[in-house]
Amino acid sequence: MKARMIGVVVGALLALAPAVGRAEQAGAGPAWLENLAIRGITTSASATGLGIANVSGGLKQGGVYNTLGVFSAEVDLEKATGVWKGASAGADVYWIRGKSAS
């Protein structure tokens, strides 16, 4: 029972910490990424993992681990085109992996 409880606590702690974050400092990325930023295109990626366990009761006991990945891009249209002042466009792609806990 203690081992299962420790597993639940560790899973909860892992769920609270992002696995990948965007670098916010200038010069922190590769040159091609900096060139995109100069042209008004910024990107980011993040991943979050979540472990969920049923330690007692229900039809069966066990655990699952799920992951959510988010990949984003945003374009400052004023920098990119020189025309649309204050306009921007963005897109997000989501990668979802794992099973339902129920």
Backbone as JSON Lines, residues from 0, in Angstrom:
{"i":0,"aa":"M","n":[0.82,-1.19,0.0],"ca":[0.0,0.0,0.0],"c":[0.87,1.26,0.0]}
{"i":1,"aa":"K","n":[1.98,1.27,0.79],"ca":[2.87,2.43,0.82],"c":[3.49,2.69,-0.55]}
{"i":2,"aa":"A","n":[3.89,1.63,-1.24],"ca":[4.52,1.78,-2.55],"c":[3.54,2.4,-3.54]}
{"i":3,"aa":"R","n":[2.28,2.0,-3.48],"ca":[1.27,2.58,-4.38],"c":[1.05,4.05,-4.07]}
{"i":4,"aa":"M","n":[1.0,4.38,-2.79],"ca":[0.78,5.77,-2.39],"c":[1.95,6.64,-2.84]}
{"i":5,"aa":"I","n":[3.16,6.12,-2.72],"ca":[4.34,6.86,-3.18],"c":[4.25,7.08,-4.69]}
{"i":6,"aa":"G","n":[3.79,6.06,-5.41],"ca":[3.61,6.2,-6.86],"c":[2.63,7.29,-7.23]}
{"i":7,"aa":"V","n":[1.55,7.41,-6.48],"ca":[0.56,8.46,-6.74],"c":[1.15,9.83,-6.46]}
{"i":8,"aa":"V","n":[1.89,9.97,-5.36],"ca":[2.51,11.25,-5.02],"c":[3.54,11.64,-6.07]}
{"i":9,"aa":"V","n":[4.39,10.72,-6.48],"ca":[5.39,11.01,-7.5],"c":[4.71,11.39,-8.8]}
{"i":10,"aa":"G","n":[3.67,10.68,-9.18],"ca":[2.92,11.02,-10.4],"c":[2.34,12.42,-10.33]}
{"i":11,"aa":"A","n":[1.8,12.79,-9.19],"ca":[1.23,14.13,-9.02],"c":[2.31,15.2,-9.13]}
{"i":12,"aa":"L","n":[3.49,14.95,-8.56],"ca":[4.58,15.91,-8.65],"c":[5.07,16.07,-10.09]}
{"i":13,"aa":"L","n":[5.15,14.97,-10.81],"ca":[5.55,15.03,-12.22],"c":[4.55,15.82,-13.04]}
{"i":14,"aa":"A","n":[3.28,15.73,-12.7],"ca":[2.25,16.43,-13.44],"c":[2.35,17.94,-13.25]}
{"i":15,"aa":"L","n":[2.92,18.37,-12.14],"ca":[3.01,19.8,-11.85],"c":[4.2,20.48,-12.52]}
{"i":16,"aa":"A","n":[5.17,19.7,-12.98],"ca":[6.39,20.28,-13.56],"c":[6.36,20.16,-15.08]}
{"i":17,"aa":"P","n":[6.46,21.26,-15.81],"ca":[6.52,21.17,-17.27],"c":[7.82,20.51,-17.72]}
{"i":18,"aa":"A","n":[7.73,19.67,-18.74],"ca":[8.91,18.95,-19.21],"c":[9.78,19.8,-20.13]}
{"i":19,"aa":"V","n":[9.16,20.65,-20.94],"ca":[9.91,21.45,-21.9],"c":[9.35,22.86,-21.87]}
{"i":20,"aa":"G","n":[10.19,23.86,-21.84],"ca":[9.73,25.25,-21.84],"c":[10.39,26.04,-22.95]}
{"i":21,"aa":"R","n":[9.84,27.2,-23.23],"ca":[10.4,28.06,-24.26],"c":[11.52,28.9,-23.67]}
{"i":22,"aa":"A","n":[12.62,29.02,-24.39],"ca":[13.73,29.88,-23.96],"c":[13.33,31.33,-24.16]}
{"i":23,"aa":"E","n":[13.4,32.13,-23.12],"ca":[12.97,33.52,-23.18],"c":[14.13,34.49,-23.38]}
{"i":24,"aa":"Q","n":[15.38,34.04,-23.27],"ca":[16.52,34.94,-23.36],"c":[16.97,35.09,-24.8]}
{"i":25,"aa":"A","n":[17.36,36.31,-25.17],"ca":[17.9,36.54,-26.51],"c":[19.2,35.77,-26.66]}
{"i":26,"aa":"G","n":[19.39,35.16,-27.82],"ca":[20.61,34.41,-28.06],"c":[20.6,33.02,-27.48]}
{"i":27,"aa":"A","n":[19.47,32.58,-26.94],"ca":[19.4,31.26,-26.3],"c":[19.12,30.14,-27.29]}
{"i":28,"aa":"G","n":[18.7,30.48,-28.51],"ca":[18.32,29.45,-29.47],"c":[19.28,29.38,-30.64]}
{"i":29,"aa":"P","n":[19.02,28.46,-31.56],"ca":[19.86,28.34,-32.75],"c":[19.69,29.56,-33.66]}
{"i":30,"aa":"A","n":[20.67,29.78,-34.55],"ca":[20.68,30.97,-35.41],"c":[19.43,31.04,-36.3]}
{"i":31,"aa":"W","n":[18.96,29.9,-36.84],"ca":[17.8,29.94,-37.72],"c":[16.56,30.39,-36.98]}
{"i":32,"aa":"L","n":[16.46,30.05,-35.68],"ca":[15.32,30.51,-34.88],"c":[15.4,32.01,-34.63]}
{"i":33,"aa":"E","n":[16.59,32.51,-34.38],"ca":[16.78,33.95,-34.19],"c":[16.46,34.71,-35.47]}
{"i":34,"aa":"N","n":[16.82,34.14,-36.63],"ca":[16.49,34.77,-37.91],"c":[14.98,34.85,-38.12]}
{"i":35,"aa":"L","n":[14.26,33.82,-37.72],"ca":[12.8,33.85,-37.81],"c":[12.24,34.95,-36.9]}
{"i":36,"aa":"A","n":[12.78,35.06,-35.69],"ca":[12.29,36.07,-34.74],"c":[12.5,37.48,-35.27]}
{"i":37,"aa":"I","n":[13.61,37.72,-35.95],"ca":[13.86,39.03,-36.55],"c":[12.79,39.35,-37.58]}
{"i":38,"aa":"R","n":[12.31,38.35,-38.28],"ca":[11.27,38.53,-39.29],"c":[9.85,38.51,-38.7]}
{"i":39,"aa":"G","n":[9.76,38.37,-37.38],"ca":[8.46,38.43,-36.72],"c":[7.8,37.09,-36.46]}
{"i":40,"aa":"I","n":[8.55,36.0,-36.63],"ca":[7.99,34.66,-36.42],"c":[8.59,34.07,-35.15]}
{"i":41,"aa":"T","n":[7.75,33.75,-34.18],"ca":[8.22,33.14,-32.94],"c":[7.58,31.76,-32.78]}
{"i":42,"aa":"T","n":[8.32,30.86,-32.16],"ca":[7.83,29.5,-31.95],"c":[8.03,29.1,-30.5]}
{"i":43,"aa":"S","n":[7.27,28.1,-30.08],"ca":[7.46,27.54,-28.75],"c":[6.98,26.1,-28.75]}
{"i":44,"aa":"A","n":[7.47,25.35,-27.78],"ca":[7.06,23.97,-27.61],"c":[7.04,23.66,-26.12]}
{"i":45,"aa":"S","n":[6.06,22.88,-25.7],"ca":[6.01,22.45,-24.3],"c":[5.4,21.06,-24.23]}
{"i":46,"aa":"A","n":[5.74,20.35,-23.18],"ca":[5.17,19.02,-22.96],"c":[4.86,18.86,-21.47]}
{"i":47,"aa":"T","n":[3.73,18.28,-21.18],"ca":[3.32,18.04,-19.81],"c":[2.94,16.57,-19.68]}
{"i":48,"aa":"G","n":[3.46,15.91,-18.66],"ca":[3.12,14.52,-18.4],"c":[2.28,14.41,-17.14]}
{"i":49,"aa":"L","n":[1.39,13.44,-17.13],"ca":[0.5,13.25,-15.98],"c":[0.34,11.76,-15.72]}
{"i":50,"aa":"G","n":[0.66,11.35,-14.52],"ca":[0.44,9.98,-14.11],"c":[-0.77,9.89,-13.2]}
{"i":51,"aa":"I","n":[-1.67,8.97,-13.5],"ca":[-2.9,8.8,-12.71],"c":[-2.99,7.32,-12.32]}
{"i":52,"aa":"A","n":[-3.34,7.06,-11.06],"ca":[-3.43,5.68,-10.6],"c":[-4.68,5.47,-9.76]}
{"i":53,"aa":"N","n":[-5.31,4.31,-9.93],"ca":[-6.39,3.87,-9.07],"c":[-5.76,2.84,-8.12]}
{"i":54,"aa":"V","n":[-5.55,3.24,-6.87],"ca":[-4.83,2.38,-5.94],"c":[-5.73,1.42,-5.18]}
{"i":55,"aa":"S","n":[-7.02,1.7,-5.11],"ca":[-7.92,0.76,-4.44],"c":[-9.35,1.01,-4.91]}
{"i":56,"aa":"G","n":[-10.16,-0.04,-4.83],"ca":[-11.57,0.06,-5.23],"c":[-11.73,-0.02,-6.73]}
{"i":57,"aa":"G","n":[-12.96,0.14,-7.17],"ca":[-13.25,0.09,-8.6],"c":[-13.19,-1.31,-9.16]}
{"i":58,"aa":"L","n":[-13.31,-1.4,-10.48],"ca":[-13.26,-2.7,-11.15],"c":[-11.85,-3.27,-11.21]}
{"i":59,"aa":"K","n":[-10.85,-2.41,-11.37],"ca":[-9.47,-2.88,-11.37],"c":[-8.54,-1.75,-10.93]}
{"i":60,"aa":"Q","n":[-7.39,-2.12,-10.4],"ca":[-6.39,-1.16,-9.99],"c":[-5.33,-1.05,-11.08]}
{"i":61,"aa":"G","n":[-4.65,0.06,-11.08],"ca":[-3.58,0.26,-12.06],"c":[-3.37,1.73,-12.32]}
{"i":62,"aa":"G","n":[-2.5,2.02,-13.23],"ca":[-2.19,3.41,-13.52],"c":[-2.0,3.65,-15.0]}
{"i":63,"aa":"V","n":[-2.06,4.91,-15.38],"ca":[-1.82,5.32,-16.76],"c":[-0.92,6.56,-16.72]}
{"i":64,"aa":"Y","n":[-0.24,6.8,-17.83],"ca":[0.58,7.99,-17.97],"c":[0.18,8.67,-19.27]}
{"i":65,"aa":"N","n":[-0.15,9.94,-19.21],"ca":[-0.58,10.69,-20.37],"c":[0.37,11.85,-20.62]}
{"i":66,"aa":"T","n":[0.48,12.24,-21.89],"ca":[1.35,13.34,-22.27],"c":[0.58,14.3,-23.17]}
{"i":67,"aa":"L","n":[0.79,15.59,-22.96],"ca":[0.25,16.62,-23.84],"c":[1.41,17.44,-24.35]}
{"i":68,"aa":"G","n":[1.59,17.48,-25.66],"ca":[2.6,18.32,-26.29],"c":[1.91,19.46,-27.02]}
{"i":69,"aa":"V","n":[2.45,20.66,-26.89],"ca":[1.88,21.83,-27.56],"c":[3.01,22.51,-28.34]}
{"i":70,"aa":"F","n":[2.79,22.66,-29.64],"ca":[3.74,23.32,-30.52],"c":[3.04,24.55,-31.08]}
{"i":71,"aa":"S","n":[3.66,25.73,-30.93],"ca":[3.01,26.98,-31.31],"c":[3.9,27.82,-32.21]}
{"i":72,"aa":"A","n":[3.25,28.62,-33.07],"ca":[3.95,29.6,-33.9],"c":[3.08,30.84,-33.97]}
{"i":73,"aa":"E","n":[3.74,31.99,-33.93],"ca":[3.02,33.26,-34.04],"c":[3.8,34.16,-34.99]}
{"i":74,"aa":"V","n":[3.04,34.88,-35.83],"ca":[3.65,35.78,-36.79],"c":[3.2,37.21,-36.49]}
{"i":75,"aa":"D","n":[4.16,38.1,-36.28],"ca":[3.89,39.53,-36.17],"c":[3.78,40.04,-37.6]}
{"i":76,"aa":"L","n":[2.56,40.31,-38.05],"ca":[2.34,40.65,-39.46],"c":[2.93,42.01,-39.83]}
{"i":77,"aa":"E","n":[3.12,42.88,-38.86],"ca":[3.77,44.17,-39.15],"c":[5.24,43.94,-39.5]}
{"i":78,"aa":"K","n":[5.93,43.12,-38.71],"ca":[7.34,42.81,-39.0],"c":[7.48,42.0,-40.28]}
{"i":79,"aa":"A","n":[6.58,41.03,-40.46],"ca":[6.69,40.11,-41.58],"c":[6.35,40.77,-42.92]}
{"i":80,"aa":"T","n":[5.36,41.66,-42.92],"ca":[4.91,42.26,-44.18],"c":[5.21,43.74,-44.28]}
{"i":81,"aa":"G","n":[5.38,44.4,-43.13],"ca":[5.59,45.83,-43.13],"c":[4.31,46.63,-43.33]}
{"i":82,"aa":"V","n":[3.16,45.96,-43.31],"ca":[1.9,46.62,-43.63],"c":[0.96,46.65,-42.44]}
{"i":83,"aa":"W","n":[0.54,45.51,-41.95],"ca":[-0.54,45.42,-40.96],"c":[-0.04,45.77,-39.57]}
{"i":84,"aa":"K","n":[-0.19,47.03,-39.19],"ca":[0.29,47.49,-37.89],"c":[-0.53,46.85,-36.77]}
{"i":85,"aa":"G","n":[0.17,46.22,-35.81],"ca":[-0.48,45.62,-34.65],"c":[-1.15,44.28,-34.9]}
{"i":86,"aa":"A","n":[-1.12,43.78,-36.14],"ca":[-1.79,42.51,-36.45],"c":[-0.83,41.33,-36.24]}
{"i":87,"aa":"S","n":[-1.4,40.21,-35.86],"ca":[-0.63,38.99,-35.71],"c":[-1.51,37.79,-36.03]}
{"i":88,"aa":"A","n":[-0.88,36.68,-36.32],"ca":[-1.6,35.42,-36.58],"c":[-0.82,34.31,-35.89]}
{"i":89,"aa":"G","n":[-1.54,33.32,-35.43],"ca":[-0.87,32.23,-34.72],"c":[-1.55,30.9,-34.96]}
{"i":90,"aa":"A","n":[-0.82,29.85,-34.65],"ca":[-1.36,28.5,-34.78],"c":[-0.75,27.61,-33.69]}
{"i":91,"aa":"D","n":[-1.55,26.69,-33.2],"ca":[-1.11,25.7,-32.21],"c":[-1.38,24.31,-32.74]}
{"i":92,"aa":"V","n":[-0.47,23.39,-32.47],"ca":[-0.66,21.98,-32.79],"c":[-0.54,21.22,-31.48]}
{"i":93,"aa":"Y","n":[-1.5,20.34,-31.21],"ca":[-1.52,19.56,-29.98],"c":[-1.22,18.1,-30.27]}
{"i":94,"aa":"W","n":[-0.37,17.51,-29.45],"ca":[-0.06,16.08,-29.53],"c":[-0.5,15.46,-28.2]}
{"i":95,"aa":"I","n":[-1.5,14.59,-28.28],"ca":[-2.06,13.97,-27.08],"c":[-1.77,12.48,-27.14]}
{"i":96,"aa":"R","n":[-1.17,11.96,-26.05],"ca":[-0.81,10.54,-26.01],"c":[-1.19,9.96,-24.66]}
{"i":97,"aa":"G","n":[-1.76,8.79,-24.68],"ca":[-2.08,8.09,-23.44],"c":[-3.47,7.48,-23.48]}
{"i":98,"aa":"K","n":[-3.84,6.87,-22.36],"ca":[-5.12,6.19,-22.22],"c":[-5.99,6.89,-21.21]}
{"i":99,"aa":"S","n":[-7.26,6.6,-21.27],"ca":[-8.18,7.12,-20.26],"c":[-7.96,6.37,-18.95]}
{"i":100,"aa":"A","n":[-8.11,7.06,-17.85],"ca":[-7.93,6.43,-16.54],"c":[-9.14,5.61,-16.15]}
{"i":101,"aa":"S","n":[-10.27,5.83,-16.79],"ca":[-11.48,5.08,-16.41],"c":[-11.78,3.95,-17.37]}
